[in-house]
Each structure stands twice: as C-alpha cells, then as structure tokens.
Amino acid sequence: MIKALRLDSRLEPVPKTSPAAKNRFIYAHKKLHMLPTSLAGALTHPLLAAKLPRAGLDLIKGGSGQEDESIESFVNRRFGKGFSDDLISAMVHGIYAGDLSKLSVRSTFGILYHLEKDYGSVILGMLMGGGAVETPWDRTLKENIMAKMPELKTFVDKTSIYSFTDGLEDLSKALEQDLVESGRVNIRKESWVEKLISIKDHDPIQANTVIAALPPSKLSHLLPVAPPELIYNPSVTVAVVNLVYNADQARLASPGFGYLIPRSENSAVRHRGLLGVVFDSCAIPTQDKGPSRDHTLKLTAMIGGHMFEDVAAHHEYKSSPSQSSPSQSITQHDSKAREKELTSFFKEVATDAVKRHLQIDASPEIVKVHIQHDCIPQYLVGHLQRMQTLDRSLRKEYDGLLAVTGAGYLGVSINDCIKNAREVAESVMSKLEEEDDGEAALVGRQDAVTGLERAWFL
Ligand SMILES: C=Cc1c2[nH]c(c1C)Cc1[nH]c(c(CCC(=O)O)c1C)Cc1[nH]c(c(C)c1CCC(=O)O)Cc1[nH]c(c(C)c1C=C)C2
C-alpha cells in the first residue's frame, strides 16, 4: 500500500541495529531495566530471578484445555504467581494500556495460547519453533506480496519499526487523496449516519453491501437488531503528553525506544496512572527534518488506559476534598472544565515522571496534552468466541449485506487493521464480480462476507 500510494519517499524506517530497536526499558525498583527481546531473555531476567525455579513447571505441567482465560491467569498457571506483575503487565501497558487480569490471552497473546495447546508447554513449544498463528488468508497474502515485491523481505528483515515524515497521519491522508483522485470513491465527511436499514429503491444512498469500520459500540446504535457482542468490550482512554526539551539541558542517559511502568510499580496514587514514556527523538530520529533536529529532546508520556477513571477520580477528589466521594465529584463537574483541569494535571504527571525516572530537571519548552477517548478496545476473556458468534449472526440477520472491520474486532494494531480491511474489501469485490448481478451474489448466502471469517482460525 505504501508503494501504491507513492509514500516510499516519506517512509522513515528504524533499522533493527538502532538503539531504539534494541533498547526498550521497564521502570522498576527505582531504575530502568532492559526489557527482554526473547523468551530466553525473559526467563533469565534479573527482575524474575527469584521466580525462575517455579517457572520450570511450564515444562512439565501439560495443557489446561481451557478455551480462553485472562493473561494473568494463564501466566500464573504456567509460570507461577508474580511473573505477571513486572514484565508481562508492563508489556500489556505498552500495547493495550490494559489490565492483564481482564484481557483475553487468546486474543492478545495468541502465540502463548497456541504453544500451550500444541506442545503442552510454552517453553518447549518455543524451543521447537512453534507458535506462529497464520490463517490461510495470511499465507496467501504473504505469498502474493513476496512474489510481487521480493525486496520487501529485505526491508522487513532489516527494519524494527517505521513511521512517515509527518507521522502515521501521512498514510491516511495519502489514502484519502488517492481514493478521491481515482474518481470512484465519494467521501462524505459531513454526513451523519443515523440508521442502517435494509431497504430497496430508497434515497439517499443505495448500496449492495456495507462495510462498517466504526467502533463496534457505535455501529450497534445504528442497527435495528444489534448483536450483543458489539457492546461487550470496553475501550480505554489514554492521555498523550508530548514534551519538548532543549537538548543542551536534557539528555537521555540510556538511549532507546522508551520505558514502561509495570503494575507492581503503579497505582492511581503513586505513579498516577503513568503507562510509559516514548523517547521520540531517539525512536524515530530521522522524522525531525527541521532546524530543531539534534537541538531538542522529544518525549511522549502515556497516562491512564485501564486506570484512567481511577486516576481522574482520585485527582478530582484531592483537588476538591469537600466532595463526599470521588465518583460523586466526577458527575458534578462540567465535562469541558473537567477536561481542562485534567489536562494540567497530566502535564504535571508527565514532567514529574521525566524528572524522577530520567533525571531530567529542566522544564520542557513545549508541552501538549491530547486526551484520546476510548482509543484502544479491550478484548476481554472470550473475545474470539464472541467474534465467532457475531460472524454467525451477521450471516443470519444481515444476509451478507453488512461486513465489519476495524480495531474493535480482530487486532488493534495498524497492521492488523489494514490487513483485515484489505481482506474484507477484496472479498466483497470478488463476490460482486463473481456474478453479473452483484446484489444477488451477496444476499442470503452462507458464504457471505462478514469480515470476521478469520475468527475461526485464530
Ligand atoms: C506506554 C504506552 C503505550 C505505548 N504504545 C502504546 C501504548 C498504550 C500503544 C501500542 N503499542 C503497540 C501497539 C500495537 C501495534 C501497533 O500498532 O504498532 C499499540 C496499540 C506496539 C508495541 N509497543 C510495545 C510492544 C512490546 C509492542 C508490540 C509490538 C512490537 O514489539 O513492536 C512496547 C512499548 N510501547 C510503548 C513503550 C514506551 C514501549 C516499550 C518500551 C508506548
């Protein structure tokens, strides 16, 4: 897609050899520790040394036969209590901003679930090279892409992460421009969708099929019969605080991608919900093309996630102790005023964390706070089974007229979202092309496209 959108020249790859690729940290016991990059590294990590003997049980325990459970229960069962508190909870903060006691192990760390299922042991499975979860669609896509662009393998092998010159927004902007220029797509940004109903010969828009990329709970409001699976999972809110320091006054002692705060160190009170800090200037150094390059240190702190409401309530309670309870204080605040007050609180949390964790005493020259409401869906235990049920009900209730895609279903990462969207769009197109009368091809068939087909293979 990057090639098709002619974005190659704006690509900012970070090689696997760079400090950002090699050094990811966890803040625990008042200092930064390197995050392990492999299972062997995790098992011999100093933070886990005392727990290591118990972890060996994974080799002899056998599988549980459970369909799904929380990440915490899986890790405790296989490696012993305490394993989740540091490394695993930090990783869950750094991907889902989530609570590992609630998230589904099968939907978030599917590799662990499959290693246990296939080999009876995570360690053994890894040693035997198992675990990769690949659906038939993944295999075909990989084969097709590799055949068309063999040079991509070298890029993937050499690259840790990538962004674009003006950030990931470059991708959505280029996609929009390309679609509009093609003349085949009509983007209606100002239109408000009130209901999705199946009718024929009716204004204002007729469609053979609808592919909804809305968050599931938003989609549920538009449907006459909303499947309950659409409103099961919550999403978390994350406060993103960008900090810019003068590089003469602020240096990173340990260059790398950034650091994460594990559950063991965190609480709404002590670390005030800090999930982690990205070292932007070091993570993607080539992105800054302006005169500020090499003269500024840019950091991004992420706060809240599954702790957001607790942190906000605690802060509000502290700032107006006359209120009788934290929850009461939230409802009595006007939401705009609340957001403003929270913004200055998050600035303070971020600058204070940088001072204490990175020993940067200078004041930032620029601070920007964006509160990203409901930005990461939380796949709760049983998510995959619910997606299978949803797949069935979309077939039954909507006759193949409605397909779904987006972060709320089968993967929160941008790569997953693009892959799943491409898959559903291609399947819908090929169904329409299969028969002369495209509408007839999509309606009332068991092989209708729902966008959730892969839920049966994960
Ligand atoms: C401090 C909080 C967060 C950081 N990133 C995110 C949060 C909530 C969000 C996020 N990170 C990842 C994803 C999914 C994939 C994607 O779209 O790129 C999301 C939604 C990727 C990711 N980040 C970390 C790991 C181990 C992963 C998994 C894939 C990979 O290995 O790249 C770790 C990590 N995240 C953050 C930091 C500071 C950090 C490590 C030090 C920030």
The ligand as a Gaussian input file, in Angstrom:
#p B3LYP/6-31G(d) Opt

LIG

0 1
 C        3.072000       3.473000      27.139000
 C        2.006000       3.076000      26.483000
 C        1.925000       2.694000      25.082000
 C        2.971000       2.669000      24.108000
 N        2.433000       2.273000      22.920000
 C        1.098000       2.023000      23.075000
 C        0.756000       2.281000      24.427000
 C       -0.616000       2.136000      25.029000
 C        0.181000       1.556000      22.036000
 C        0.656000       0.424000      21.216000
 N        1.921000      -0.119000      21.157000
 C        1.951000      -1.138000      20.265000
 C        0.639000      -1.287000      19.718000
 C        0.177000      -2.321000      18.703000
 C        0.885000      -2.352000      17.435000
 C        0.996000      -1.120000      16.575000
 O        0.025000      -0.524000      16.112000
 O        2.142000      -0.787000      16.257000
 C       -0.165000      -0.302000      20.307000
 C       -1.647000      -0.004000      20.056000
 C        3.159000      -1.924000      19.877000
 C        4.078000      -2.325000      20.972000
 N        4.623000      -1.479000      21.897000
 C        5.445000      -2.171000      22.739000
 C        5.439000      -3.541000      22.335000
 C        6.219000      -4.643000      23.012000
 C        4.586000      -3.641000      21.226000
 C        4.276000      -4.920000      20.441000
 C        4.863000      -4.970000      19.072000
 C        6.304000      -4.625000      18.980000
 O        7.132000      -5.353000      19.526000
 O        6.627000      -3.585000      18.368000
 C        6.225000      -1.635000      23.885000
 C        6.108000      -0.189000      24.194000
 N        5.036000       0.621000      23.949000
 C        5.290000       1.879000      24.425000
 C        6.603000       1.863000      25.006000
 C        7.267000       3.055000      25.662000
 C        7.094000       0.558000      24.866000
 C        8.375000      -0.048000      25.286000
 C        9.301000       0.450000      25.938000
 C        4.381000       3.026000      24.309000

